[in-house]
Amino acid sequence: MSPYIDPLPTVADVEAAARRLAGVIVRTPLLFSPELSERTGARVFVKPETLQRTGSFKFRGAYNRLVQIPEDMRPAGVVASSSGNHAQGVAAAAKLLGIPAVIAMPTDAPALKRERTLAFGAEVVGFDRSTEHGEDIARTLADERGSTLVPPYDDIGVIAGQGTVGLEIIEDLAALGLKPDLVAASAGGGGLVAGIALAAKGWAPDMRIVACEPEGFDDHARSFRSGVREKNVSTVGSFCDALLAPFPGAMTFEINRHLVGEAAVADDTEVARAVAFAFRELKLVVEPGGAVALSCLLEGRLGAIAGHTVVVVLSGGNVDTDTFIRCLES
């Protein structure tokens, strides 16, 4: 595979994103968890992006990207592809900025995510995830309509916006006189872990960042081992719908292979237990894709962490009622 040569985002882009997002996003708290700390022997904090606008971290990147669209290009609208969280982020940001939005969304996406995307005023175009590629559909729609394409992860503005999660982690831990030894976050296309790495590595260069994935969709784990982007065999087969990207992003992988380089995996049964744990012990509603990092912590997949300061990002909370009940019953 040829070397990646396009410009990459920097920590300066993340800092600029933080200024744009100030007063618009929810600055989600960093919560110390006695329960998780006792279980693991580490000092464990959770970052609940479930409390973010639209229920996931995706709003950060979407708004940061959309607010930079020139005024004369806004009437032509924006187009994105997403199973739901990026869709809601783009739709909500577009509504705030008065920009028309069209979302290519797989027909098997959770009904809640589709309904909320529509409620923000976006047009939704369905596609079959098993036979069609959403990003190709979005690109075609953008070309046909003259709209701005807003990728779910491979975009400087999107990655920089997601990186504000890492910036807040560093700032809030510093206020306690701490630095993170490890941050675990979910990985689909890799934009969240890439953004966190950009924001945090300068302040804590020795920290570990772990990309957490559902079993069967461990493309980051395999890509880190091979040094090239590896494709998943299928784009269906896990209830972690937010993380079923076909392979790591080109831009995100170029960042992550240098600054992250480590992944962990949990299966759906383990993720369901983590969703139930978050509800019962942390009093938080987390969707399956948002609970994978927590699952990896609970299942002991993050390596030796006793005595260390660990942050687990709960990346989203948009879960259908039936799915949530099944997780609680697990």
VOTI-300008 format. One line per 4 residues: number of its first residue (from 1); their letters; for each residue x, y, z of N, C-alpha, C. Coordinates in pm, whole numbers, plus 32768, in hexadecimal, padded with zeros to 4 digits. Each point is the difference from the previous one (the first is absolute). Layout:
NUM) A) X,Y,Z,X,Y,Z,X,Y,Z | ... .
This chain:
1) MSPY) 8056,7F88,8000,7FAA,8078,8000,8059,807C,8000 | 7FE1,8062,7FAC,8053,8077,7FF6,7FF5,8055,807E | 806A,804C,8023,7FFD,8052,8078,7F93,806B,7FF8 | 7FC8,8021,8076,7F9B,8069,8006,8047,8086,7FF3 .
5) IDPL) 7FD2,8054,7FA4,804A,807B,7FE4,7FAD,807E,8016 | 7F7D,7FF4,8013,7FAE,8077,8015,801A,803C,808A | 7FDC,8080,8015,8015,803E,8084,7FB4,7FB6,806D | 803B,7FFC,8076,7FC1,7FC3,8074,7FE0,806C,8067 .
9) PTVA) 7F99,7FEB,8052,7FE4,8061,8069,806F,8001,8069 | 8009,806D,8049,8064,8011,8068,7FBC,8026,8083 | 804E,8008,806B,7FC9,802B,8080,7FCB,808E,7FF6 | 803B,8052,7FA9,7FCE,8088,7FED,7F72,7FFE,7FC7 .
13) DVEA) 7FE3,7F9E,7FAA,7F78,7FF3,7FCB,7F9E,7FDB,806F | 802B,7FAB,805B,7FAB,7FD9,8071,7FE5,8078,8059 | 8067,804F,801B,7FEF,8075,8055,7FA4,8067,7FBE | 800B,8010,7F7B,7FA7,805A,7FB8,7F70,7FCC,8006 .
17) AARR) 7FF0,7F7B,7FF5,7F7B,7FC5,800A,7FC2,801C,8088 | 8050,7FF7,8069,7FCD,801A,8087,7FCA,808E,800C | 8042,805E,7FBF,7FCF,808A,8004,7F7C,800D,7FB4 | 7FF4,7FBC,7F8F,7F83,8007,7FB2,7F8B,7FBE,804B .
21) LAGV) 801F,7F98,8049,7F98,7FB2,8041,7FD8,8037,8089 | 8050,805A,8035,7FE3,8038,8084,7F76,8041,8001 | 7FAE,7FD8,8060,7F7A,8037,8009,7F9A,7FBC,7FA8 | 802D,7FA4,7FAA,7FA5,7FB7,7FA7,7FF2,7F6F,802F .
25) IVRT) 806E,7FBD,8019,7FFC,7F77,8031,7FE9,7FFD,8096 | 7FE3,7F8B,8033,8000,7FE6,808F,808F,7FD7,8026 | 803B,8045,805F,8081,7FD2,8033,7FE2,7F8F,8062 | 8008,7F85,7FD0,7FD8,7F8F,8053,8061,7FED,8074 .
29) PLLF) 7FCD,7FD4,8073,8057,7FF3,8075,805E,7F8B,7FF7 | 8069,8004,804F,8059,7F8D,8012,7FE1,7FC9,808A | 7FC8,7F88,8004,7FC9,7FCA,807C,8059,7F91,8038 | 802D,8012,807C,804A,7F94,8042,7FA0,7F91,8026 .
33) SPEL) 8028,7F84,7FE5,7FAB,7F8D,801E,803C,7FA9,806D | 7FCC,800A,807B,8031,7FA6,806A,7FED,7F6D,7FDD | 7F8E,7FDF,7FBE,7FE3,7F74,7FE0,8068,7FC7,7FA0 | 801D,8049,7F96,8062,7FD0,7F9E,808D,8000,803A .
37) SERT) 801D,8060,8052,8085,8007,803E,8016,7F89,805C | 7F9A,7FDD,804D,800B,7F8E,805B,8010,7F7E,7FB3 | 7FB8,7FF3,7F93,8007,7F86,7FAF,8087,7FEC,7FC0 | 803F,806D,7FD5,8079,7FF6,7FAD,8082,8020,8049 .
41) GARV) 7FF6,8041,8073,8079,802C,8045,803E,807C,7FC3 | 7FBC,803A,7F9F,802E,807B,7FC0,7FAE,8076,8033 | 8029,8078,7FDE,7FB2,8078,801B,7FB1,801D,7F81 | 7F80,7FDB,7FFE,7FB2,7FFF,7F85,7F9B,8073,7FFC .
45) FVKP) 8004,8048,7F90,7FA0,8069,7FE4,7FB2,7FDA,7F82 | 7F85,802E,7FF8,7FB3,7FEF,7F84,7FDD,8089,7FC8 | 8003,8008,7F7B,7FDD,807A,7FB7,7F7D,7FE2,7FB7 | 7F8C,802C,8037,7F7F,7FD8,7FC7,7FD2,805B,7F8F .
49) ETLQ) 802D,7FE2,7F86,7FD1,804A,7F8C,7F6F,7FDC,7FDF | 7FC8,7FA3,804C,7F70,7FE5,7FFB,7FB0,807C,8024 | 803D,805C,804A,7FBC,807A,802C,8014,8074,7F9E | 8048,7FE6,7F94,801A,8067,7F9B,7F81,801E,7FB1 .
53) RTGS) 7FFA,8072,7FBF,7F92,801C,7FA5,7FF6,7F90,7F99 | 7F8B,7FD5,7FE4,7FDD,7F8F,7FA7,8028,7F78,803B | 8034,7FFD,807B,801B,7F82,8041,8081,7FBB,7FDA | 805D,8046,7FBD,8082,7FC3,7FE3,8067,806B,7FE0 .
57) FKFR) 807F,7FD7,8001,806F,805A,7FE2,7FFA,8036,7F71 | 7FB3,7FC2,7FAA,8000,8023,7F72,7FD6,8090,7FE6 | 7FB1,803A,8059,7FD5,808B,7FEB,8078,805D,7FFC | 8067,7FE2,804C,8076,8057,8006,803E,8011,7F75 .
61) GAYN) 801F,7F90,7FBF,803F,8005,7F7D,7FA6,8038,7F95 | 7F7F,7FDE,8009,7FA1,8030,7F9B,7FF5,8098,8005 | 7FED,8036,8077,7FF1,8092,800A,8080,8048,7FD8 | 8072,7FCA,802C,807F,8041,7FDE,8015,8004,7F69 .
65) RLVQ) 7FD5,7F97,7FBA,800E,7FFD,7F6E,7F9C,805F,7FBE | 7F83,7FFA,8029,7F99,804F,7FBD,8010,8096,8016 | 802C,8027,8077,800A,8090,801C,806C,8041,7FAB | 805A,7FB0,7FC6,806A,8036,7FAB,7FD8,8007,7F6C .
69) IPED) 7F89,7FD1,7FDD,7FD2,8008,7F76,7FE3,8093,7FDE | 8038,8034,7F94,7FE6,808C,7FDB,7F6B,801B,7FEE | 7FD8,8079,8022,7F73,8025,7FFB,7FC2,7FE9,7F76 | 804D,801B,7F96,7FC6,7FF4,7F7A,7FED,7F6F,7FD6 .
73) MRPA) 803D,7FA2,8048,7FF0,7F72,7FDF,7F94,7FBB,8054 | 7FD2,8043,8066,7FA2,7FC0,805C,7F77,7FE1,7FC3 | 7FC8,8056,7FA9,7F7D,7FDF,7FC8,7FFD,7F7C,7FB3 | 8071,7FD4,7FCA,8006,7F81,7FB6,7FFA,7F87,805C .
77) GVVA) 8011,8017,8081,7FEF,7F96,8062,807A,7FA8,8017 | 7FEC,7F9E,8057,8069,7F9F,8021,7FC8,7F74,7FEF | 8059,7FA0,7FE8,7FDC,7F73,7FF3,8060,7FAF,8056 | 7FCA,7F9B,8044,8054,7FA8,8051,7FC9,7F72,7FF8 .
81) SSSG) 8055,7F9F,8024,7FD7,7F75,800B,8016,7FD2,808F | 7F9C,7FBE,803A,800D,7FD8,808D,7F91,7FA0,8025 | 801E,7FA7,8061,7F99,7FA9,8037,7FB0,8047,806C | 802A,8079,8026,7FAB,8048,805D,803E,806D,8054 .
85) NHAQ) 8076,7FEB,803A,8037,8066,8059,803D,8075,7FB3 | 804F,7FE4,7F99,8031,806B,7FA9,7F8A,8042,7FBA | 7F9C,7FB0,7FDB,7F88,8035,7FBF,7FBC,8068,8058 | 7FED,7FDD,807F,7FBF,805D,805B,8057,807B,8019 .
89) GVAA) 8084,7FEA,800B,8059,8071,8015,7FFB,8063,7F8D | 8006,7FCB,7F85,7FFA,8057,7F8A,7F78,8043,7FF6 | 7F95,7FB4,8016,7F79,8038,7FF6,7FEA,806F,8066 | 802D,7FEA,807C,7FEE,8064,8069,8055,807C,7FE5 .
93) AAKL) 807D,7FEC,7FD6,8057,8072,7FE0,7FC8,804F,7F8A | 7FCE,7FB8,7F9C,7FC8,8042,7F8A,7F85,8053,8027 | 7FAE,7FCB,8058,7F8A,804A,802D,802A,8081,8047 | 8063,7FF7,8058,802F,8076,8048,8035,806B,7FA1 .
97) LGIP) 803F,7FD3,7F93,8042,805D,7FA4,7FA9,8023,7F88 | 7F87,7FC9,7FF9,7FA7,801D,7F90,802C,7FC5,7F7C | 803B,7F88,8005,8033,7FBD,7F88,7FAC,7F85,7FE4 | 7FCF,7FEB,7F85,7FB8,7F85,7FE0,805E,7F87,800C .
101) AVIA) 7FCA,7F8F,802E,8052,7F88,8013,7FBC,7F86,7FC6 | 8050,7FAB,7FBE,7FD3,7F7F,7FCC,805A,7F95,8039 | 7FC5,7F94,8033,804E,7F96,803F,7FE3,7F7B,7FBB | 806A,7FBC,7FD3,7FF4,7F75,7FD1,800D,7FA6,807B .
105) MPTD) 7F97,7FB5,801C,7FFC,7FB0,807B,7FD7,7F71,7FE1 | 8048,7F9D,8035,7FDA,7F74,7FE7,7F74,7FE2,8034 | 7FB8,7FAD,7FB8,7F76,7FE2,8024,7FF6,7FB1,8082 | 806F,7FC2,802C,7FFD,7FB5,807E,802F,8055,8076 .
109) APAL) 8011,8082,7FED,8027,8057,806E,7F92,8002,806A | 8023,8010,807E,7F99,8006,8069,7F97,806A,7FE1 | 7F83,7FDB,8018,7F90,805B,7FE1,800E,8084,804A | 8031,7FFB,807C,8010,807B,804D,805B,8063,7FBA .
113) KRER) 806E,7FCE,7FC7,805F,8058,7FBE,7FC5,803B,7F81 | 7FB8,7FAF,7FB6,7FBF,8032,7F87,7F98,806B,8023 | 7FAE,7FE3,8064,7F96,805E,8027,8039,8086,802F | 806B,7FFA,804D,803A,807D,8033,8045,804E,7F91 .
117) TLAF) 803B,7FBB,7FA1,803C,8044,7F8D,7F96,804B,7FB1 | 7F90,7FBE,7FEA,7F91,8040,7FBB,7FC9,8075,8052 | 7FFB,7FF0,8083,7FC9,8069,8056,8053,8080,7FFA | 8080,7FF2,7FE3,8055,8077,7FF1,7FEE,8044,7F78 .
121) GAEV) 7FAD,7FC4,7FAA,7FE1,803E,7F81,804F,7FCE,7F8A | 804F,7F97,8013,8050,7FCB,7F91,7FAB,7FA4,7FA8 | 8026,7FF7,7F82,7FC9,7F9C,7FA4,8052,7F81,800E | 7FBE,7F8D,8008,8046,7F81,8010,7FEC,7FAB,7F83 .
125) VGFD) 8070,7FCF,7FC8,7FFF,7FA6,7F8C,8033,7F79,8030 | 7FAC,7F99,7FFB,8025,7F7D,8033,8054,7FAF,7F9D | 8051,7FA4,8037,804C,7FA4,7FAC,8017,7F7E,804B | 8022,7F97,7FB7,8019,7F7C,8038,8094,7FF6,8025 .
129) RSTE) 801B,7FFB,8081,808A,7FFE,8030,804E,7F87,7FCD | 7FBA,7F8F,7FE9,8045,7F86,7FD9,802B,7FFE,7F6E | 7FC1,8054,7FAC,8020,7FFF,7F71,802C,8087,7FC9 | 7FED,806C,804E,8021,8085,7FD0,805C,8046,8063 .
133) HGED) 804F,805E,7FCF,805E,804C,8051,7FC8,808C,8013 | 7FE0,8021,807C,7FC1,8080,801E,8050,8079,7FD4 | 8082,7FF9,800D,8052,8074,7FDC,7FFD,8017,7F68 | 7FF7,7F94,7FB3,7FF2,8010,7F6F,7F7B,8043,7FDD .
137) IART) 7F96,7FD6,8045,7F7D,803C,7FE9,8002,8094,8026 | 803B,8020,8071,8007,808C,802C,804F,8054,7F9D | 806E,7FC9,7FCE,8053,804A,7FA1,7FB1,801D,7F7F | 7FB3,7F9E,7FD2,7FAF,8012,7F88,7F95,806B,8017 .
141) LADE) 7FBE,7FFB,8073,7F9B,8064,8021,803B,808C,8006 | 8076,800B,803C,8042,8082,800B,8023,8037,7F75 | 8030,7FA8,7FA8,8023,802B,7F78,7F83,802D,7FB4 | 7F94,7FB3,800E,7F85,8020,7FB8,7FC3,8084,802E .
145) RGST) 800B,801C,8081,7FBC,8074,8039,805C,8078,8015 | 8082,7FED,7FE8,805F,806C,8018,8012,801F,8093 | 7FE9,7F9B,8054,8007,8011,8091,808D,7FE5,8035 | 8018,8028,807B,807E,7FE4,8044,7FF7,7F76,8041 .
149) LVPP) 8061,7FAA,7FE2,8006,7F7B,803C,8041,800A,808A | 7FC1,7FC5,8064,8035,8001,8089,801E,7F71,8029 | 807B,7FD1,7FEE,8023,7F76,8021,7FF0,7FE6,8096 | 7FE7,7F83,8025,7FEE,7FE1,808E,8082,8001,8050 .
153) YDDI) 8072,7FF4,7FBC,807F,7FFF,804B,8074,8036,7FB0 | 800B,7FE5,7F7E,8074,802A,7FB3,7FF6,8092,7FD3 | 800A,805B,805E,7FF4,808F,7FE3,8046,804C,8070 | 804E,8064,7FDD,804D,804A,8064,7FA4,8041,8067 .
157) GVIA) 7F94,8041,7FD0,7FA5,8043,805C,7FB8,7FA0,805C | 7FD8,7F8D,7FCA,7FBB,7F9B,8051,805E,7FC7,806A | 8077,7FD8,7FD9,805F,7FC7,8060,8023,8066,806C | 8017,807D,7FD7,8022,8068,8061,7F90,8014,8064 .
161) GQGT) 7F83,7FFE,7FD0,7F90,800D,805C,7FF9,7F8E,8063 | 8014,7F85,7FD1,7FFF,7F8D,805C,8074,800A,8063 | 806D,803E,7FD5,8074,800D,8057,7FE7,8054,807B | 7F97,8051,7FFE,7FE3,8050,8077,7FD9,7FA8,8077 .
165) VGLE) 7FD5,7F84,7FE6,7FEB,7FA0,806D,8084,7FED,804B | 806D,7FEB,7FB6,8082,7FEC,803E,8032,807C,8047 | 7FE7,8074,7FC3,802A,807E,803E,7FBE,8012,8088 | 7F7F,7FE2,8008,7FB9,800D,807F,8033,7F9C,8067 .
169) IIED) 801F,7F86,7FD4,8037,7F9C,805C,8081,8032,803E | 805A,8033,7FAC,8081,8033,8031,7FEB,8073,8062 | 7FAB,805E,7FDB,7FE8,8076,8055,7FC2,7FDA,8085 | 7F9F,7FA6,7FFE,7FBB,7FDC,807C,8058,7FAC,805C .
173) LAAL) 8052,7FA9,7FC7,805E,7FB6,8053,806C,805B,8038 | 802F,805F,7FB0,8066,805E,802F,7FCE,8050,8078 | 7F7E,8021,7FFF,7FC6,8048,8071,8005,7FAD,8081 | 800B,7F7C,7FF1,800C,7FA6,8073,8091,7FDB,801D .
177) GLKP) 805C,803A,7FB3,808D,7FE0,8010,8027,7F7B,7FC4 | 7FB5,7FD3,7F9B,8017,7F7D,7FC4,8019,800A,7F6A | 803F,7F97,7FC9,800A,7FEC,7F71,7FCD,7F73,7FE2 | 7FC4,7FEC,7F8A,7FCF,7F79,7FE1,8073,7FA3,7FDC .
181) DLVA) 7FF8,7F86,8032,805C,7F97,7FD4,7FC5,7FB4,7F8A | 7F7A,7FFC,7FF9,7FBD,7FB7,7F96,7F77,803E,7FE7 | 7FDD,800F,7F81,7F79,8026,7FD8,7FCD,7F95,7FA1 | 7F8C,7FCA,801F,7FC1,7F9B,7FAA,7F82,803B,7FC3 .
185) ASAG) 7FF1,7FF1,7F7C,7F8C,8037,7FBA,7FDA,7FA3,7F8D | 7F83,8006,7FD9,7FD0,7FAC,7F93,803B,802C,7F7B | 8008,7FA2,7FA2,8038,801E,7F7B,7FAC,7FBD,7F95 | 7FC9,8052,7FA7,7FC0,7FCF,7F86,805A,8028,7F8D .
189) GGGL) 7FF4,807D,7FD3,805E,8035,7F9E,8080,8034,803E | 7FFD,8017,8084,807A,8029,8046,800C,8093,801D | 7F97,804F,7FE5,800A,8091,8014,800B,802A,8090 | 7FBA,7FBA,805A,8004,8025,808E,808A,7FE6,803B .
193) VAGI) 8037,7F89,7FEB,8084,7FE4,803A,806B,8056,7FBF | 7FF2,801E,7F7F,8061,8058,7FBE,7FFD,808C,803C | 7F88,8035,8014,7FF4,8084,803B,8036,8006,808D | 7FDF,7F9A,8050,8032,7FFA,8089,8098,7FFA,8001 .
197) ALAA) 8038,7FAF,7FA6,8092,7FF3,7FF9,8041,8085,7FDE | 7FCA,8047,7F9F,8037,8083,7FDB,7FFD,8060,8075 | 7F90,8000,804A,7FEF,8060,806D,8054,7FDE,807A | 800E,7F7F,801D,8038,7FD8,8080,8093,7FDC,7FFF .
201) KGWA) 8034,7FCF,7F91,8089,7FCE,7FFF,8068,806B,801F | 7FE2,807C,7FDA,805F,806A,801E,800E,801A,8095 | 7F93,7FEB,8049,8001,8018,8091,802E,7F85,804E | 7FE3,7F8B,7FCB,8022,7F84,8044,8039,7F9F,7F99 .
205) PDMR) 807C,8018,7FD4,8039,7FB3,7F91,800C,7F6A,801A | 8005,7FD8,807F,8010,7F73,8020,7F7B,7FB8,8013 | 7F92,8046,7FF5,7F7F,7FC1,8015,7FE0,7F9B,7F93 | 7FB5,7F99,8023,7FCE,7FA0,7F9F,7F74,8027,7FD6 .
209) IVAC) 7FE2,7FF0,7F81,7F78,8012,7FCD,7FD9,7F7D,7FBD | 7F8D,7FCA,8028,7FD5,7F7E,7FCD,7F80,8013,7FAF | 8003,7FD3,7F84,7F8B,8001,7FA8,7FB0,7F81,801C | 7F84,800F,802D,7FB0,7F8D,802B,7F96,7FE1,7F97 .
213) EPEG) 7FF7,7F7F,7FDA,7FAE,7FD7,7F8E,7FAA,7F86,8021 | 7F90,7FEF,7FB7,7FB0,7F86,8010,8045,7F8A,7FBC | 7FEC,7F8A,8038,8036,7F87,7FC2,7FC9,7FF0,7F73 | 8057,7FDB,7FA3,7FDA,7FF2,7F75,8010,8080,7FB1 .
217) FDDH) 801A,806F,8047,8015,8082,7FC0,8080,803F,8039 | 8066,7FAA,800F,807E,8027,803E,8064,8031,7F98 | 7FD2,8053,7FA3,8056,802D,7F93,8075,8054,8031 | 7FEE,804B,806E,8071,804C,8035,806A,7FA1,803A .
221) ARSF) 7FD3,7F9E,804C,805F,7FA0,803A,8053,7FBD,7F93 | 7FBC,7FD2,7F96,8048,7FBC,7F94,8056,8062,7FB0 | 7FD0,8079,7FEF,804C,8064,7FB4,807D,802C,804B | 7FF5,800C,8083,8077,8023,804F,806B,7F93,7FF3 .
225) RSGV) 7FD3,7F83,7FFC,8061,7F92,7FF4,8041,7FFD,7F76 | 7FB2,8018,7F97,8035,7FF3,7F78,8042,8080,7FCE | 7FD8,8071,8037,8037,8081,7FD4,7FB5,803E,7F8B | 7F96,7FBE,7FCF,7FAC,8035,7F95,7F6E,7FF1,802A .
229) REKN) 7FA9,804B,7FC0,7F72,7FF9,8023,7FC3,7F7B,7FD6 | 7FCA,7FB8,805F,7FC1,7F7F,7FE6,7F69,8010,7FFF | 7FBE,7FB8,7FA6,7F70,800A,7FF1,7FB8,7F96,8053 | 7F8C,8024,8036,7FAD,7F9E,8043,7FBE,7FA4,7F9A .
233) VSTV) 7FEB,7F83,8027,7FC3,7F9F,7FA6,7F71,8029,7FDE | 7FB8,8037,8062,7F75,8025,7FED,7FE6,8089,803D | 7F94,803F,7FD8,7FD7,807D,803E,7F81,7FEE,8053 | 7FD9,7F83,8017,7F8E,7FDF,8057,802A,7F8D,805B .
237) GSFC) 7FB7,7FF3,8072,801E,7F8E,8055,801A,8022,8091 | 7FFC,8080,8025,800F,8029,808B,7F94,8066,8020 | 7FD3,8003,807E,7F9D,8066,8024,8042,8084,8027 | 8085,8006,7FF1,8049,807F,8015,7FFC,804F,7F7D .
241) DALL) 7F88,802A,7FD9,7FEA,8039,7F7A,8056,807A,7FE6 | 8025,8049,8067,804D,807B,7FED,8090,7FE6,7FD6 | 802D,7F82,8009,808E,7FE2,7FEB,8019,7FA3,7F89 | 7FA3,7FF5,7FA4,800D,7F9D,7F95,8038,803B,7F7F .
245) APFP) 8065,8055,800D,8045,8034,7F8A,8047,7F8E,7FB8 | 800B,8006,7F7B,803D,7F91,7FB7,8096,7FF2,8019 | 8043,806E,801E,8090,7FFE,801C,8025,8086,8041 | 8075,800A,803D,8028,8080,8039,800A,806C,7F95 .
249) GAMT) 7FE5,807C,8026,8010,806D,7FA1,8091,8011,7FD6 | 8016,8036,7F89,8089,8016,7FD1,8046,8069,8055 | 7FBC,8070,8018,803A,806B,8051,800D,7FD6,8092 | 7F96,7FC3,8035,8005,7FD9,808D,806A,7F94,8018 .
253) FEIN) 800D,7FA2,7FA4,8064,7F97,8015,808D,8037,7FFB | 8018,8063,7FAC,8085,803B,7FFB,8023,803F,8087 | 7F9D,803B,8041,8017,8037,8087,800D,7F8E,8065 | 7FA3,7FA3,7FFB,7FF8,7F9A,8069,8072,7F9B,7FFE .
257) RHLV) 8035,7FE4,7F89,806D,7F9E,7FFE,807F,8037,8041 | 800B,8085,8006,8073,803E,8042,7FE4,8021,8093 | 7F87,802F,801E,7FE3,8033,8086,7FB0,7FA0,8057 | 7FC0,7F9B,7FC2,7FAE,7FA2,804D,8041,7F76,7FFB .
261) GEAA) 7FEB,7FB8,7F91,8046,7F82,7FE9,7FD6,7F8C,8057 | 7F92,800E,8049,7FD6,7F96,805C,7F68,7FF5,7FFD | 7FCD,7F86,7FFF,7F70,7FEB,7FFA,7FD7,7F8F,805C | 7F81,8000,8026,7FC6,7F95,8051,7F76,7FE0,7FC7 .
265) VADD) 7FD1,7F87,801B,7F85,7FCF,7FC3,7FA4,7FC4,806B | 7F7D,8017,7FF0,7F9B,7FC1,8055,7F90,7FCA,7FA9 | 7FC7,7F8E,8026,7F91,7FCA,7FB1,7F7C,803B,802F | 7F94,7FE3,7FB6,7F80,803F,801D,7FCA,7FDB,808A .
269) TEVA) 8017,7F86,802D,7FD3,7FD7,8084,8046,8051,806C | 8081,8015,7FEF,804D,8050,8060,7FD5,8092,7FFD | 7FE5,8033,7F88,7FD2,808A,7FF4,7F77,8011,8043 | 7FA9,7F9F,7FEF,7F7C,8006,8042,8010,8009,8098 .
273) RAVA) 805E,7FB4,8035,8019,8006,8091,8030,808B,8029 | 8051,803E,7FAB,8032,8086,801D,7F90,8067,7FFD | 7FA4,7FF2,7FA1,7F8C,805A,7FFB,7FB0,7FF4,8081 | 7FEB,7F84,802E,7FB7,7FE9,807D,804E,8038,8078 .
277) FAFR) 8083,7FEE,8000,8052,8035,806D,7FF6,8098,8006 | 8008,8042,7F8D,7FF8,8092,7FFD,7F7C,8031,803A | 7F95,7FB8,7FE1,7F7C,8027,8034,7FF6,7FE8,8096 | 8029,7F8B,802C,7FED,7FDA,808C,8064,8042,805E .
281) ELKL) 807B,800C,7FD5,8069,8030,805A,8025,8093,7FE9 | 8000,802C,7F82,8025,808A,7FE2,7F86,805B,7FEF | 7F8A,7FC2,7FF7,7F82,8049,7FED,8000,804F,7F7D | 8037,7FC1,7F97,8009,803D,7F7D,7FC6,7FA2,7F96 .
285) VVEP) 7FBA,8039,7F9E,7FCD,7FB3,7F8F,8066,8009,7F8F | 8037,7F8F,7FD8,8067,7FFA,7F9A,7FD5,7F9E,7F94 | 8011,8024,7F82,7FE0,7FA5,7F92,8070,7F9A,7FF1 | 7FE8,7F90,7FBD,8068,7F9A,7FF2,8084,8036,7FC8 .
289) GGAV) 7FFA,804A,7F90,807C,8036,7FC7,8047,805F,805E | 7FB5,8042,8057,803B,805D,805F,803B,7FBE,807B | 7FE3,7F7C,8010,802C,7FB8,8078,8074,7FA1,7FE7 | 8035,7FFD,7F87,806A,7F9F,7FE0,807E,8019,8053 .
293) ALSC) 8027,807D,8012,8077,801D,8051,7FE9,7FD6,8091 | 7F89,8019,8034,7FE0,7FD4,8088,8005,7F69,8009 | 7FCD,7FBC,7F9A,8004,7F6F,7FFE,8090,7FCC,8002 | 8056,803E,7FB1,808D,7FD6,7FFE,8041,8012,8088 .
297) LLEG) 7FDB,806B,8047,8033,8013,8087,7FCD,7F93,805D | 7F7D,7FE7,7FFF,7FC5,7F9F,805B,8032,7F72,7FE6 | 801F,7FE3,7F81,802E,7F7A,7FDB,8097,7FF0,800B | 8044,8066,8030,8091,7FF7,8014,8051,8002,7F81 .
301) RLGA) 7FCE,8045,7F97,8043,8001,7F7E,8060,8076,7FEE | 800F,8054,8065,8052,8078,7FEE,808C,7FF1,8039 | 8027,7F86,8023,8088,7FE9,8031,800F,8024,8092 | 807D,8013,802A,8020,801D,808C,7FDF,8091,801F .
305) IAGH) 7F99,8016,8052,7FD5,8089,801D,7FFB,801E,8095 | 801B,7F9E,8055,7FFA,8017,8090,805B,8073,8027 | 7FCA,805C,8050,804E,8072,802E,8006,8073,7F9D | 7FC6,7FEF,7F89,8006,8066,7F98,7F80,8054,7FFC .
309) TVVV) 800C,8074,7FBF,7F8B,8055,7FE8,7FC8,7FDE,7F77 | 7F84,7FD2,7FFF,7FC1,7FCC,7F86,7F7F,804E,7FE5 | 7FEC,8024,7F81,7F85,8042,7FD7,7FBB,7FAA,7F97 | 7F80,7FE6,8015,7FAE,7FB5,7FA1,7F99,8060,7FC5 .
313) VLSG) 7FFF,800D,7F7D,7F9F,8057,7FBD,7F83,7FAE,7FDF | 7F90,802C,8034,7F7E,7FC8,7FDC,7FCC,8054,7F8C | 800D,7FCE,7F87,7FF9,8057,7F8A,7F74,8020,7FD0 | 7F9A,7FB1,8029,7F7A,801E,7FD2,7F95,7FBB,8052 .
317) GNVD) 7F88,803A,8001,7F93,7FC9,8050,7F7E,7FEF,7FB5 | 8008,7FF7,7F7A,7F86,7FF7,7FAE,7FDD,7F6E,7FE8 | 7FB5,7FC8,805D,7FDF,7F71,7FF9,7F69,7FEF,7FFC | 7FD2,7FA6,7FA7,7F73,7FDE,7FFB,7FD5,7FBB,8082 .
321) TDTF) 7F81,8012,8024,7FCE,7FC7,807C,800F,7F69,8004 | 7FDD,7FBB,7F94,8007,7F6E,7FFF,8090,7FCF,8011 | 805D,8041,7FBE,808D,7FDB,800D,8030,8017,808F | 7FD8,806F,8038,802B,8021,8088,7FC9,7F99,8064 .
325) IRCL) 7F83,7FDA,7FEF,7FC4,7F9C,805B,8049,7F7B,7FF3 | 8021,7FD8,7F84,804A,7F82,7FED,8086,8006,8048 | 8042,8072,7FFD,8080,800D,8045,7FEF,7FF5,8098 | 7F99,803F,8034,7FE9,7FF9,8090,7FDF,7F72,802C .
329) ES) 7FBC,7FB4,7FAA,7FDD,7F77,8021,8075,7FA0,7FF1 | 806C,8031,7FC1,8074,7FA9,7FEA,8047,7FDE,8083 .
